[in-house]
Amino acid sequence: MYGHVEKLAREMQKGAASIEGVEVKLWQVAETLPAEILAKMGAPPKGNAPIIAPDDLVEADGFAFGFPTRFGMMPAQFKAFFDATGAIWKNQQLAGKPAGIFYSTGSQGGGQETTALTAITQLVHHGMIFVPIGYTFGVDMFDMEDIKGGSPYGAGTFAGDGSKQPTEVELEQAYYQGQYIATITKKLKGSSA
């Protein structure tokens, strides 16, 4: 709601684009809440990324799906998008494509890892290959001095009431994950050519 996922996505986009031969597109899913409800919530305007349609997925070689959490799961807007991919699922048009996940939660107990675990079911039913970052990001994943989001499942941040912005380490992790998923995607694409 506060633009935290978009900030991570923009860093991932930079990271992925830093890999030679990789083209990166940034999309957002359609909003499902009425404008008057969003206004009452104090939601800021949406970013300028185009709205993705299910068929747009077919053209991509790999994915990094990012979303805020809602009670330890992806929000209804993202679930509605995946629910609209039935024809693609039926034909298994996403099978074998790599996909990573990243997220933002309102608090430390907001469900970053459960969000990833529940989102993986969408990937599995499509036959996609889940590409977690594991602990490949390095020593910052072991730092216990600072509050930071992210896990072996993917980059993450904490939004709180919107005043806490993604930290430098969280943005670096997102950049790294962009590089990582792009490298894996490129390797898989190259081996199938």
C-alpha positions, 0 to 999 in steps of 0.5 A, spaced: 500 500 500 505 504 501 510 503 495 515 498 498 514 493 494 515 497 488 521 500 491 524 493 491 521 491 484 525 497 481 531 495 485 530 488 482 529 491 475 536 494 476 539 488 478 536 483 473 538 489 467 545 488 469 546 481 466 548 482 459 542 480 454 537 480 459 530 484 458 526 486 464 519 489 464 516 491 470 508 490 471 503 491 476 496 487 477 490 490 477 487 493 483 480 490 486 478 495 491 474 501 489 477 508 489 473 510 495 475 504 499 482 506 497 481 513 499 479 511 506 485 507 507 489 513 505 492 509 500 497 513 495 496 513 488 499 507 484 505 507 480 506 508 473 508 500 471 503 497 466 497 493 468 499 485 467 494 481 463 495 473 464 497 472 457 503 477 458 506 471 462 506 467 456 511 471 453 516 472 459 522 467 460 522 468 468 519 472 473 520 475 480 513 476 483 512 481 489 507 483 493 505 485 500 502 480 505 495 480 507 495 475 513 501 471 511 499 470 504 499 474 498 493 479 497 487 478 494 489 483 488 494 478 486 490 472 488 485 474 483 490 475 477 493 468 478 485 466 478 485 469 471 490 464 469 486 458 468 487 457 460 495 458 461 495 453 467 490 448 463 495 448 457 501 449 462 504 454 458 508 457 464 511 450 466 519 450 466 519 457 467 523 460 473 520 464 478 522 468 485 518 471 490 519 478 494 514 481 499 513 487 504 510 486 511 507 490 516 511 488 522 516 482 523 511 477 525 507 479 518 508 473 515 514 474 510 516 466 510 508 464 510 507 469 504 512 465 500 510 458 502 503 460 500 505 463 494 509 457 492 502 453 490 501 458 485 508 456 481 507 449 483 500 448 479 503 452 473 509 447 473 514 453 474 521 452 478 521 456 484 528 460 485 529 462 492 535 466 493 537 461 499 543 464 503 547 466 497 546 474 498 551 473 504 553 475 510 548 481 511 543 475 511 546 473 518 546 480 521 542 480 527 543 487 529 538 491 525 531 490 523 531 487 516 526 484 511 528 478 507 529 471 508 532 465 504 525 465 500 526 472 497 528 479 498 523 483 503 522 489 507 517 491 513 512 497 511 509 498 518 505 504 518 508 506 511 514 511 515 519 506 515 522 505 508 526 499 505 533 499 508 540 499 504 541 492 505 534 490 503 534 494 497 541 491 496 538 484 497 532 486 492 538 488 487 542 481 488 535 477 487 534 481 480 541 479 478 540 472 481 533 470 478 536 473 471 542 469 471 538 463 473 533 464 467 538 466 462 542 459 464 535 455 463 533 459 457 540 458 454 540 450 455 533 449 452 535 453 445 
